[in-house]
Amino acid sequence: MSDVSDWWRTSIIEMEPGKISFRGYPVEELIGNVSFPQMIWLMTRGDLPDENQAALFQAALVAAVDHGPQAPSIAAARMAVTCGLPLNGAMASAVNFLDDVHGGAGEQAVELYHMIDAAGGPEHTAEILARWQEKRTKFIPGFGHRFHKPVDPRSPRLLGLVDEAAAKGVVSGRFAAIGRAIERTLAETKGKAVPMNIDGATAVIYAELGFPAPLARGLFCLSRSVGVISHAWEQMGQGGRNKGPTPPSYRWTYDGPPRVPGRIAPKDNQ
């Protein structure tokens, strides 16, 4: 039996007939007493957040739930439903879209904030941004938005909540300062405002609350799954079959060789 019991090891859940506990908390004591965001924190971190930490965490989760059918992950979920997939298939299709380009900016932003913090803080922002662009990508994760101009409406609200939490001593506020330093540096170097977007703002919260960078992407997946299931369910009600990314009357751009009939001679009938 030791070979079997040692096959998997976990400090997350303990279970036997009639008993379930998560991180040492009996499930019957958690039910009705902790919120879903608190439960996410407990499962991923191993302890329960206080009310102020949970409120800030919840704000980040709420802010990123959806961005409409123009977001590739949401579009994928709706298209999947019209291809016959059930809700779980639509959700899996959507979450698999959340990689480095679409869905990964929050994780990357947390990583960038920590690089600046480790270098000594906001005064080293320009130096670290240059290093990031040299070694990683020219894009600065968490800043600028192709749709929301001049400002992503979610970011100021989230930063305001971080400021309130910092004033209460719930968080340090140093990652919010780093985020704002990046905004200033980008504005100076580009000659125009490049405001923080939702990924940058939620990354501030996750960094302030002590979540490692890779978890930031996982948390974004959890948050965006709310929008995914909502759109998939709505599409089920609307119906539709085999809906692609554009209506059938629209065509893609073809840039191959011209159509030349008769290029392949018919075989002789023998």
DANOR-V95140 format. One record per backbone hydrogen bond with DSSP energy under -1.0 kcal/mol. CO is the residue of the C=O (numbers start at 0). NH is the residue of the N-H. Records with the same first field share a line. If there is no record, write none. Layout:
BEGIN
CO->NH / NH
END
This chain:
BEGIN
0->4
1->5
3->6
11->22
13->20
15->18
18->15
19->26
20->13
21->24
24->21
25->28 / 29
26->30
29->32 / 33
34->38
35->39
36->40
37->41
38->42
39->43
40->44
41->45
49->53
50->54
51->55
52->56
53->57
54->58
55->59
56->60
57->61
58->62
61->64
64->226
67->70
70->74
71->75
72->76
73->77
74->78
75->79
76->80
77->81
79->84
80->83
81->241
85->89
86->90
87->91
88->92
89->93
90->94
91->95
93->96
94->97
96->98
103->107
104->108
105->109
106->110
107->111
108->112
109->113
110->114
111->115
112->116
113->117
114->118
115->120
120->123
121->124
123->127
124->128
125->129
126->130
127->131
128->132
129->133
130->134
131->135
139->142
141->196
151->154
153->157
154->158
155->159
156->160
157->161
158->162
159->163
160->164
161->165
162->166
163->167
164->169
165->168
172->176
173->177
174->178
175->179
176->180
177->181
178->182
179->183
180->184
181->185
182->186
183->187
184->188
185->189
186->190
194->143
196->200
197->201
198->202
199->203
200->204
201->205
202->206
203->207
204->208
205->210
211->215
212->215
213->217
214->218
215->219
216->220
217->221
218->222
219->223
220->224
222->225
223->227
224->228
225->229
226->230
227->231
228->232
229->233
230->234
231->235
232->236
233->237
234->238
246->249
259->262
END
